[in-house]
Amino acid sequence: MKTYRILLQPEPEGGFTVTVPSLPGCITYGETLEEAHAMAREAIELCIEVMQEQGMEIPDDSRILEYSLTIAA
C-alpha cells in the first residue's frame, strides 16, 4: 500500500482542483470535498496503472514528513 498527499485548491467558480505532488500531471477536480477525494483516488489509481504498464518506478509519499507553519506577517 502506498501513501499519497493530495492538495485541494478551492476554485472561484466552486469545487476543488486536486493535484498529487509526487505524481506530476495527476490532476483532477471535484465539485465537493467528498467528490474531490473520490476523484483523487481514481486519478491516482489510473496514473499508477499507466506507470506500471510503462515499467516506471511508482513513487509515493510514505517517507515524507509534512508540517505547516504560521508566520505573523
PDB file of N, CA, C and O in Angstrom:
ATOM      1  N   MET A   1       0.840  -1.173   0.000  1.00  0.00           N
ATOM      2  CA  MET A   1       0.000   0.000   0.000  1.00  0.00           C
ATOM      3  C   MET A   1       0.890   1.242   0.000  1.00  0.00           C
ATOM      4  O   MET A   1       1.868   1.310   0.743  1.00  0.00           O
ATOM      5  N   LYS A   2       0.553   2.204  -0.820  1.00  0.00           N
ATOM      6  CA  LYS A   2       1.334   3.433  -0.929  1.00  0.00           C
ATOM      7  C   LYS A   2       0.499   4.610  -0.418  1.00  0.00           C
ATOM      8  O   LYS A   2      -0.731   4.580  -0.443  1.00  0.00           O
ATOM      9  N   THR A   3       1.192   5.630   0.039  1.00  0.00           N
ATOM     10  CA  THR A   3       0.547   6.819   0.584  1.00  0.00           C
ATOM     11  C   THR A   3       0.796   7.994  -0.357  1.00  0.00           C
ATOM     12  O   THR A   3       1.911   8.188  -0.841  1.00  0.00           O
ATOM     13  N   TYR A   4      -0.251   8.772  -0.609  1.00  0.00           N
ATOM     14  CA  TYR A   4      -0.138   9.936  -1.476  1.00  0.00           C
ATOM     15  C   TYR A   4      -0.758  11.154  -0.822  1.00  0.00           C
ATOM     16  O   TYR A   4      -1.874  11.107  -0.306  1.00  0.00           O
ATOM     17  N   ARG A   5      -0.007  12.249  -0.856  1.00  0.00           N
ATOM     18  CA  ARG A   5      -0.503  13.530  -0.381  1.00  0.00           C
ATOM     19  C   ARG A   5      -1.253  14.183  -1.526  1.00  0.00           C
ATOM     20  O   ARG A   5      -0.767  14.213  -2.656  1.00  0.00           O
ATOM     21  N   ILE A   6      -2.441  14.708  -1.236  1.00  0.00           N
ATOM     22  CA  ILE A   6      -3.193  15.439  -2.256  1.00  0.00           C
ATOM     23  C   ILE A   6      -3.385  16.874  -1.785  1.00  0.00           C
ATOM     24  O   ILE A   6      -3.517  17.138  -0.590  1.00  0.00           O
ATOM     25  N   LEU A   7      -3.398  17.783  -2.731  1.00  0.00           N
ATOM     26  CA  LEU A   7      -3.625  19.198  -2.450  1.00  0.00           C
ATOM     27  C   LEU A   7      -4.937  19.604  -3.117  1.00  0.00           C
ATOM     28  O   LEU A   7      -5.131  19.380  -4.312  1.00  0.00           O
ATOM     29  N   LEU A   8      -5.824  20.198  -2.343  1.00  0.00           N
ATOM     30  CA  LEU A   8      -7.125  20.629  -2.855  1.00  0.00           C
ATOM     31  C   LEU A   8      -7.172  22.143  -2.889  1.00  0.00           C
ATOM     32  O   LEU A   8      -7.070  22.802  -1.854  1.00  0.00           O
ATOM     33  N   GLN A   9      -7.324  22.686  -4.075  1.00  0.00           N
ATOM     34  CA  GLN A   9      -7.364  24.139  -4.267  1.00  0.00           C
ATOM     35  C   GLN A   9      -8.803  24.554  -4.564  1.00  0.00           C
ATOM     36  O   GLN A   9      -9.351  24.177  -5.600  1.00  0.00           O
ATOM     37  N   PRO A  10      -9.429  25.334  -3.658  1.00  0.00           N
ATOM     38  CA  PRO A  10     -10.785  25.814  -3.954  1.00  0.00           C
ATOM     39  C   PRO A  10     -10.772  26.697  -5.202  1.00  0.00           C
ATOM     40  O   PRO A  10      -9.888  27.537  -5.369  1.00  0.00           O
ATOM     41  N   GLU A  11     -11.749  26.500  -6.065  1.00  0.00           N
ATOM     42  CA  GLU A  11     -11.841  27.276  -7.296  1.00  0.00           C
ATOM     43  C   GLU A  11     -12.874  28.392  -7.135  1.00  0.00           C
ATOM     44  O   GLU A  11     -13.881  28.202  -6.454  1.00  0.00           O
ATOM     45  N   PRO A  12     -12.637  29.558  -7.755  1.00  0.00           N
ATOM     46  CA  PRO A  12     -13.557  30.699  -7.618  1.00  0.00           C
ATOM     47  C   PRO A  12     -14.985  30.362  -8.056  1.00  0.00           C
ATOM     48  O   PRO A  12     -15.948  30.873  -7.485  1.00  0.00           O
ATOM     49  N   GLU A  13     -15.117  29.507  -9.061  1.00  0.00           N
ATOM     50  CA  GLU A  13     -16.444  29.158  -9.572  1.00  0.00           C
ATOM     51  C   GLU A  13     -17.076  28.011  -8.781  1.00  0.00           C
ATOM     52  O   GLU A  13     -18.204  27.606  -9.060  1.00  0.00           O
ATOM     53  N   GLY A  14     -16.349  27.497  -7.801  1.00  0.00           N
ATOM     54  CA  GLY A  14     -16.836  26.394  -6.975  1.00  0.00           C
ATOM     55  C   GLY A  14     -16.051  25.132  -7.249  1.00  0.00           C
ATOM     56  O   GLY A  14     -15.422  24.993  -8.297  1.00  0.00           O
ATOM     57  N   GLY A  15     -16.091  24.235  -6.324  1.00  0.00           N
ATOM     58  CA  GLY A  15     -15.391  22.973  -6.470  1.00  0.00           C
ATOM     59  C   GLY A  15     -13.917  23.087  -6.120  1.00  0.00           C
ATOM     60  O   GLY A  15     -13.443  24.131  -5.670  1.00  0.00           O
ATOM     61  N   PHE A  16     -13.208  21.994  -6.337  1.00  0.00           N
ATOM     62  CA  PHE A  16     -11.807  21.896  -5.942  1.00  0.00           C
ATOM     63  C   PHE A  16     -10.975  21.221  -7.025  1.00  0.00           C
ATOM     64  O   PHE A  16     -11.352  20.168  -7.538  1.00  0.00           O
ATOM     65  N   THR A  17      -9.853  21.826  -7.369  1.00  0.00           N
ATOM     66  CA  THR A  17      -8.870  21.180  -8.216  1.00  0.00           C
ATOM     67  C   THR A  17      -7.938  20.400  -7.299  1.00  0.00           C
ATOM     68  O   THR A  17      -7.484  20.914  -6.277  1.00  0.00           O
ATOM     69  N   VAL A  18      -7.658  19.159  -7.673  1.00  0.00           N
ATOM     70  CA  VAL A  18      -6.828  18.284  -6.857  1.00  0.00           C
ATOM     71  C   VAL A  18      -5.553  17.955  -7.616  1.00  0.00           C
ATOM     72  O   VAL A  18      -5.602  17.544  -8.775  1.00  0.00           O
ATOM     73  N   THR A  19      -4.409  18.136  -6.959  1.00  0.00           N
ATOM     74  CA  THR A  19      -3.127  17.734  -7.528  1.00  0.00           C
ATOM     75  C   THR A  19      -2.454  16.745  -6.588  1.00  0.00           C
ATOM     76  O   THR A  19      -2.714  16.723  -5.385  1.00  0.00           O
ATOM     77  N   VAL A  20      -1.582  15.931  -7.168  1.00  0.00           N
ATOM     78  CA  VAL A  20      -0.840  14.921  -6.412  1.00  0.00           C
ATOM     79  C   VAL A  20       0.643  15.218  -6.646  1.00  0.00           C
ATOM     80  O   VAL A  20       1.188  14.840  -7.683  1.00  0.00           O
ATOM     81  N   PRO A  21       1.302  15.888  -5.699  1.00  0.00           N
ATOM     82  CA  PRO A  21       2.679  16.337  -5.924  1.00  0.00           C
ATOM     83  C   PRO A  21       3.660  15.237  -6.335  1.00  0.00           C
ATOM     84  O   PRO A  21       4.543  15.488  -7.155  1.00  0.00           O
ATOM     85  N   SER A  22       3.529  14.046  -5.797  1.00  0.00           N
ATOM     86  CA  SER A  22       4.502  13.002  -6.138  1.00  0.00           C
ATOM     87  C   SER A  22       4.205  12.334  -7.480  1.00  0.00           C
ATOM     88  O   SER A  22       5.000  11.526  -7.962  1.00  0.00           O
ATOM     89  N   LEU A  23       3.058  12.669  -8.087  1.00  0.00           N
ATOM     90  CA  LEU A  23       2.711  12.138  -9.410  1.00  0.00           C
ATOM     91  C   LEU A  23       2.437  13.320 -10.342  1.00  0.00           C
ATOM     92  O   LEU A  23       1.278  13.662 -10.576  1.00  0.00           O
ATOM     93  N   PRO A  24       3.480  13.942 -10.871  1.00  0.00           N
ATOM     94  CA  PRO A  24       3.288  15.107 -11.736  1.00  0.00           C
ATOM     95  C   PRO A  24       2.316  14.802 -12.877  1.00  0.00           C
ATOM     96  O   PRO A  24       2.397  13.753 -13.516  1.00  0.00           O
ATOM     97  N   GLY A  25       1.413  15.722 -13.114  1.00  0.00           N
ATOM     98  CA  GLY A  25       0.420  15.537 -14.164  1.00  0.00           C
ATOM     99  C   GLY A  25      -0.835  14.847 -13.678  1.00  0.00           C
ATOM    100  O   GLY A  25      -1.811  14.758 -14.424  1.00  0.00           O
ATOM    101  N   CYS A  26      -0.841  14.360 -12.456  1.00  0.00           N
ATOM    102  CA  CYS A  26      -2.021  13.710 -11.887  1.00  0.00           C
ATOM    103  C   CYS A  26      -2.882  14.801 -11.261  1.00  0.00           C
ATOM    104  O   CYS A  26      -2.664  15.209 -10.120  1.00  0.00           O
ATOM    105  N   ILE A  27      -3.860  15.263 -12.029  1.00  0.00           N
ATOM    106  CA  ILE A  27      -4.713  16.385 -11.631  1.00  0.00           C
ATOM    107  C   ILE A  27      -6.160  15.998 -11.902  1.00  0.00           C
ATOM    108  O   ILE A  27      -6.460  15.376 -12.921  1.00  0.00           O
ATOM    109  N   THR A  28      -7.049  16.363 -10.996  1.00  0.00           N
ATOM    110  CA  THR A  28      -8.463  16.093 -11.190  1.00  0.00           C
ATOM    111  C   THR A  28      -9.278  17.186 -10.529  1.00  0.00           C
ATOM    112  O   THR A  28      -8.726  18.172 -10.040  1.00  0.00           O
ATOM    113  N   TYR A  29     -10.591  17.014 -10.512  1.00  0.00           N
ATOM    114  CA  TYR A  29     -11.494  18.047  -9.996  1.00  0.00           C
ATOM    115  C   TYR A  29     -12.698  17.384  -9.360  1.00  0.00           C
ATOM    116  O   TYR A  29     -13.148  16.331  -9.812  1.00  0.00           O
ATOM    117  N   GLY A  30     -13.221  18.000  -8.308  1.00  0.00           N
ATOM    118  CA  GLY A  30     -14.467  17.561  -7.707  1.00  0.00           C
ATOM    119  C   GLY A  30     -15.275  18.759  -7.272  1.00  0.00           C
ATOM    120  O   GLY A  30     -14.716  19.763  -6.829  1.00  0.00           O
ATOM    121  N   GLU A  31     -16.592  18.664  -7.394  1.00  0.00           N
ATOM    122  CA  GLU A  31     -17.447  19.789  -7.011  1.00  0.00           C
ATOM    123  C   GLU A  31     -17.591  19.925  -5.504  1.00  0.00           C
ATOM    124  O   GLU A  31     -17.864  21.018  -5.007  1.00  0.00           O
ATOM    125  N   THR A  32     -17.410  18.825  -4.764  1.00  0.00           N
ATOM    126  CA  THR A  32     -17.458  18.848  -3.301  1.00  0.00           C
ATOM    127  C   THR A  32     -16.173  18.219  -2.779  1.00  0.00           C
ATOM    128  O   THR A  32     -15.435  17.595  -3.540  1.00  0.00           O
ATOM    129  N   LEU A  33     -15.901  18.378  -1.488  1.00  0.00           N
ATOM    130  CA  LEU A  33     -14.724  17.730  -0.903  1.00  0.00           C
ATOM    131  C   LEU A  33     -14.800  16.215  -1.059  1.00  0.00           C
ATOM    132  O   LEU A  33     -13.800  15.570  -1.371  1.00  0.00           O
ATOM    133  N   GLU A  34     -15.976  15.651  -0.844  1.00  0.00           N
ATOM    134  CA  GLU A  34     -16.141  14.203  -0.964  1.00  0.00           C
ATOM    135  C   GLU A  34     -15.868  13.736  -2.392  1.00  0.00           C
ATOM    136  O   GLU A  34     -15.177  12.740  -2.606  1.00  0.00           O
ATOM    137  N   GLU A  35     -16.416  14.466  -3.369  1.00  0.00           N
ATOM    138  CA  GLU A  35     -16.185  14.109  -4.762  1.00  0.00           C
ATOM    139  C   GLU A  35     -14.717  14.299  -5.129  1.00  0.00           C
ATOM    140  O   GLU A  35     -14.156  13.492  -5.871  1.00  0.00           O
ATOM    141  N   ALA A  36     -14.089  15.358  -4.618  1.00  0.00           N
ATOM    142  CA  ALA A  36     -12.671  15.606  -4.907  1.00  0.00           C
ATOM    143  C   ALA A  36     -11.814  14.460  -4.381  1.00  0.00           C
ATOM    144  O   ALA A  36     -10.881  14.028  -5.057  1.00  0.00           O
ATOM    145  N   HIS A  37     -12.122  13.958  -3.176  1.00  0.00           N
ATOM    146  CA  HIS A  37     -11.374  12.821  -2.625  1.00  0.00           C
ATOM    147  C   HIS A  37     -11.559  11.579  -3.489  1.00  0.00           C
ATOM    148  O   HIS A  37     -10.594  10.873  -3.785  1.00  0.00           O
ATOM    149  N   ALA A  38     -12.795  11.314  -3.891  1.00  0.00           N
ATOM    150  CA  ALA A  38     -13.076  10.136  -4.724  1.00  0.00           C
ATOM    151  C   ALA A  38     -12.374  10.247  -6.079  1.00  0.00           C
ATOM    152  O   ALA A  38     -11.808   9.273  -6.576  1.00  0.00           O
ATOM    153  N   MET A  39     -12.417  11.434  -6.663  1.00  0.00           N
ATOM    154  CA  MET A  39     -11.769  11.638  -7.956  1.00  0.00           C
ATOM    155  C   MET A  39     -10.252  11.526  -7.831  1.00  0.00           C
ATOM    156  O   MET A  39      -9.586  11.033  -8.741  1.00  0.00           O
ATOM    157  N   ALA A  40      -9.706  11.984  -6.700  1.00  0.00           N
ATOM    158  CA  ALA A  40      -8.262  11.875  -6.467  1.00  0.00           C
ATOM    159  C   ALA A  40      -7.855  10.405  -6.405  1.00  0.00           C
ATOM    160  O   ALA A  40      -6.860  10.008  -7.012  1.00  0.00           O
ATOM    161  N   ARG A  41      -8.623   9.598  -5.673  1.00  0.00           N
ATOM    162  CA  ARG A  41      -8.313   8.167  -5.583  1.00  0.00           C
ATOM    163  C   ARG A  41      -8.323   7.526  -6.987  1.00  0.00           C
ATOM    164  O   ARG A  41      -7.422   6.766  -7.341  1.00  0.00           O
ATOM    165  N   GLU A  42      -9.342   7.844  -7.757  1.00  0.00           N
ATOM    166  CA  GLU A  42      -9.440   7.281  -9.107  1.00  0.00           C
ATOM    167  C   GLU A  42      -8.276   7.744  -9.987  1.00  0.00           C
ATOM    168  O   GLU A  42      -7.697   6.939 -10.716  1.00  0.00           O
ATOM    169  N   ALA A  43      -7.930   9.028  -9.926  1.00  0.00           N
ATOM    170  CA  ALA A  43      -6.834   9.566 -10.737  1.00  0.00           C
ATOM    171  C   ALA A  43      -5.503   8.920 -10.353  1.00  0.00           C
ATOM    172  O   ALA A  43      -4.705   8.572 -11.223  1.00  0.00           O
ATOM    173  N   ILE A  44      -5.268   8.762  -9.055  1.00  0.00           N
ATOM    174  CA  ILE A  44      -4.024   8.130  -8.594  1.00  0.00           C
ATOM    175  C   ILE A  44      -3.946   6.692  -9.088  1.00  0.00           C
ATOM    176  O   ILE A  44      -2.904   6.258  -9.579  1.00  0.00           O
ATOM    177  N   GLU A  45      -5.045   5.954  -8.962  1.00  0.00           N
ATOM    178  CA  GLU A  45      -5.052   4.562  -9.421  1.00  0.00           C
ATOM    179  C   GLU A  45      -4.771   4.472 -10.918  1.00  0.00           C
ATOM    180  O   GLU A  45      -4.038   3.587 -11.359  1.00  0.00           O
ATOM    181  N   LEU A  46      -5.348   5.382 -11.699  1.00  0.00           N
ATOM    182  CA  LEU A  46      -5.108   5.375 -13.150  1.00  0.00           C
ATOM    183  C   LEU A  46      -3.662   5.750 -13.480  1.00  0.00           C
ATOM    184  O   LEU A  46      -3.049   5.142 -14.357  1.00  0.00           O
ATOM    185  N   CYS A  47      -3.117   6.746 -12.782  1.00  0.00           N
ATOM    186  CA  CYS A  47      -1.721   7.131 -13.007  1.00  0.00           C
ATOM    187  C   CYS A  47      -0.786   5.961 -12.701  1.00  0.00           C
ATOM    188  O   CYS A  47       0.142   5.686 -13.461  1.00  0.00           O
ATOM    189  N   ILE A  48      -1.033   5.280 -11.594  1.00  0.00           N
ATOM    190  CA  ILE A  48      -0.200   4.139 -11.215  1.00  0.00           C
ATOM    191  C   ILE A  48      -0.303   3.033 -12.258  1.00  0.00           C
ATOM    192  O   ILE A  48       0.701   2.426 -12.631  1.00  0.00           O
ATOM    193  N   GLU A  49      -1.511   2.779 -12.723  1.00  0.00           N
ATOM    194  CA  GLU A  49      -1.711   1.736 -13.739  1.00  0.00           C
ATOM    195  C   GLU A  49      -0.894   2.032 -15.001  1.00  0.00           C
ATOM    196  O   GLU A  49      -0.235   1.143 -15.539  1.00  0.00           O
ATOM    197  N   VAL A  50      -0.941   3.274 -15.466  1.00  0.00           N
ATOM    198  CA  VAL A  50      -0.195   3.663 -16.663  1.00  0.00           C
ATOM    199  C   VAL A  50       1.306   3.541 -16.418  1.00  0.00           C
ATOM    200  O   VAL A  50       2.044   3.043 -17.268  1.00  0.00           O
ATOM    201  N   MET A  51       1.747   3.999 -15.254  1.00  0.00           N
ATOM    202  CA  MET A  51       3.182   3.925 -14.939  1.00  0.00           C
ATOM    203  C   MET A  51       3.660   2.471 -14.879  1.00  0.00           C
ATOM    204  O   MET A  51       4.755   2.157 -15.346  1.00  0.00           O
ATOM    205  N   GLN A  52       2.847   1.596 -14.311  1.00  0.00           N
ATOM    206  CA  GLN A  52       3.212   0.174 -14.253  1.00  0.00           C
ATOM    207  C   GLN A  52       3.301  -0.417 -15.656  1.00  0.00           C
ATOM    208  O   GLN A  52       4.226  -1.172 -15.956  1.00  0.00           O
ATOM    209  N   GLU A  53       2.341  -0.075 -16.518  1.00  0.00           N
ATOM    210  CA  GLU A  53       2.349  -0.570 -17.899  1.00  0.00           C
ATOM    211  C   GLU A  53       3.608  -0.120 -18.637  1.00  0.00           C
ATOM    212  O   GLU A  53       4.110  -0.829 -19.508  1.00  0.00           O
ATOM    213  N   GLN A  54       4.114   1.062 -18.284  1.00  0.00           N
ATOM    214  CA  GLN A  54       5.298   1.609 -18.939  1.00  0.00           C
ATOM    215  C   GLN A  54       6.591   1.205 -18.224  1.00  0.00           C
ATOM    216  O   GLN A  54       7.680   1.624 -18.618  1.00  0.00           O
ATOM    217  N   GLY A  55       6.466   0.393 -17.175  1.00  0.00           N
ATOM    218  CA  GLY A  55       7.637  -0.088 -16.455  1.00  0.00           C
ATOM    219  C   GLY A  55       8.321   0.977 -15.612  1.00  0.00           C
ATOM    220  O   GLY A  55       9.502   0.853 -15.288  1.00  0.00           O
ATOM    221  N   MET A  56       7.596   2.006 -15.261  1.00  0.00           N
ATOM    222  CA  MET A  56       8.168   3.102 -14.489  1.00  0.00           C
ATOM    223  C   MET A  56       8.126   2.783 -12.993  1.00  0.00           C
ATOM    224  O   MET A  56       7.284   2.009 -12.538  1.00  0.00           O
ATOM    225  N   GLU A  57       9.037   3.383 -12.241  1.00  0.00           N
ATOM    226  CA  GLU A  57       9.022   3.269 -10.788  1.00  0.00           C
ATOM    227  C   GLU A  57       7.838   4.075 -10.257  1.00  0.00           C
ATOM    228  O   GLU A  57       7.566   5.178 -10.731  1.00  0.00           O
ATOM    229  N   ILE A  58       7.140   3.520  -9.276  1.00  0.00           N
ATOM    230  CA  ILE A  58       5.967   4.175  -8.714  1.00  0.00           C
ATOM    231  C   ILE A  58       6.373   4.908  -7.429  1.00  0.00           C
ATOM    232  O   ILE A  58       6.634   4.268  -6.410  1.00  0.00           O
ATOM    233  N   PRO A  59       6.429   6.240  -7.471  1.00  0.00           N
ATOM    234  CA  PRO A  59       6.786   6.990  -6.266  1.00  0.00           C
ATOM    235  C   PRO A  59       5.595   7.068  -5.307  1.00  0.00           C
ATOM    236  O   PRO A  59       4.455   6.816  -5.697  1.00  0.00           O
ATOM    237  N   ASP A  60       5.871   7.417  -4.060  1.00  0.00           N
ATOM    238  CA  ASP A  60       4.808   7.690  -3.104  1.00  0.00           C
ATOM    239  C   ASP A  60       5.319   8.658  -2.046  1.00  0.00           C
ATOM    240  O   ASP A  60       6.471   9.089  -2.085  1.00  0.00           O
ATOM    241  N   ASP A  61       4.462   8.988  -1.116  1.00  0.00           N
ATOM    242  CA  ASP A  61       4.811   9.968  -0.081  1.00  0.00           C
ATOM    243  C   ASP A  61       4.997   9.331   1.291  1.00  0.00           C
ATOM    244  O   ASP A  61       4.944  10.032   2.301  1.00  0.00           O
ATOM    245  N   SER A  62       5.214   8.022   1.349  1.00  0.00           N
ATOM    246  CA  SER A  62       5.259   7.329   2.633  1.00  0.00           C
ATOM    247  C   SER A  62       6.411   7.787   3.526  1.00  0.00           C
ATOM    248  O   SER A  62       6.343   7.609   4.742  1.00  0.00           O
ATOM    249  N   ARG A  63       7.448   8.363   2.965  1.00  0.00           N
ATOM    250  CA  ARG A  63       8.591   8.796   3.774  1.00  0.00           C
ATOM    251  C   ARG A  63       8.679  10.317   3.900  1.00  0.00           C
ATOM    252  O   ARG A  63       9.675  10.849   4.390  1.00  0.00           O
ATOM    253  N   ILE A  64       7.645  11.002   3.459  1.00  0.00           N
ATOM    254  CA  ILE A  64       7.615  12.465   3.513  1.00  0.00           C
ATOM    255  C   ILE A  64       7.052  12.913   4.864  1.00  0.00           C
ATOM    256  O   ILE A  64       6.021  12.416   5.315  1.00  0.00           O
ATOM    257  N   LEU A  65       7.730  13.839   5.486  1.00  0.00           N
ATOM    258  CA  LEU A  65       7.207  14.481   6.691  1.00  0.00           C
ATOM    259  C   LEU A  65       6.711  15.860   6.277  1.00  0.00           C
ATOM    260  O   LEU A  65       7.412  16.594   5.581  1.00  0.00           O
ATOM    261  N   GLU A  66       5.518  16.205   6.700  1.00  0.00           N
ATOM    262  CA  GLU A  66       4.958  17.490   6.295  1.00  0.00           C
ATOM    263  C   GLU A  66       4.462  18.246   7.523  1.00  0.00           C
ATOM    264  O   GLU A  66       3.783  17.694   8.389  1.00  0.00           O
ATOM    265  N   TYR A  67       4.818  19.506   7.569  1.00  0.00           N
ATOM    266  CA  TYR A  67       4.394  20.386   8.649  1.00  0.00           C
ATOM    267  C   TYR A  67       3.903  21.685   8.044  1.00  0.00           C
ATOM    268  O   TYR A  67       4.303  22.058   6.941  1.00  0.00           O
ATOM    269  N   SER A  68       3.049  22.363   8.759  1.00  0.00           N
ATOM    270  CA  SER A  68       2.624  23.705   8.368  1.00  0.00           C
ATOM    271  C   SER A  68       3.048  24.656   9.462  1.00  0.00           C
ATOM    272  O   SER A  68       2.903  24.361  10.648  1.00  0.00           O
ATOM    273  N   LEU A  69       3.570  25.793   9.063  1.00  0.00           N
ATOM    274  CA  LEU A  69       3.974  26.829   9.999  1.00  0.00           C
ATOM    275  C   LEU A  69       3.154  28.084   9.718  1.00  0.00           C
ATOM    276  O   LEU A  69       2.937  28.447   8.561  1.00  0.00           O
ATOM    277  N   THR A  70       2.704  28.737  10.772  1.00  0.00           N
ATOM    278  CA  THR A  70       2.001  30.004  10.621  1.00  0.00           C
ATOM    279  C   THR A  70       2.950  31.110  11.075  1.00  0.00           C
ATOM    280  O   THR A  70       3.471  31.077  12.190  1.00  0.00           O
ATOM    281  N   ILE A  71       3.163  32.075  10.210  1.00  0.00           N
ATOM    282  CA  ILE A  71       4.075  33.177  10.484  1.00  0.00           C
ATOM    283  C   ILE A  71       3.269  34.472  10.495  1.00  0.00           C
ATOM    284  O   ILE A  71       2.506  34.732   9.564  1.00  0.00           O
ATOM    285  N   ALA A  72       3.427  35.274  11.523  1.00  0.00           N
ATOM    286  CA  ALA A  72       2.767  36.560  11.569  1.00  0.00           C
ATOM    287  C   ALA A  72       3.453  37.483  10.562  1.00  0.00           C
ATOM    288  O   ALA A  72       4.673  37.647  10.583  1.00  0.00           O
ATOM    289  N   ALA A  73       2.672  38.068   9.704  1.00  0.00           N
ATOM    290  CA  ALA A  73       3.258  38.939   8.686  1.00  0.00           C
ATOM    291  C   ALA A  73       2.847  40.370   8.895  1.00  0.00           C
ATOM    292  O   ALA A  73       3.248  41.247   8.129  1.00  0.00           O
TER     293      ALA A  73
END
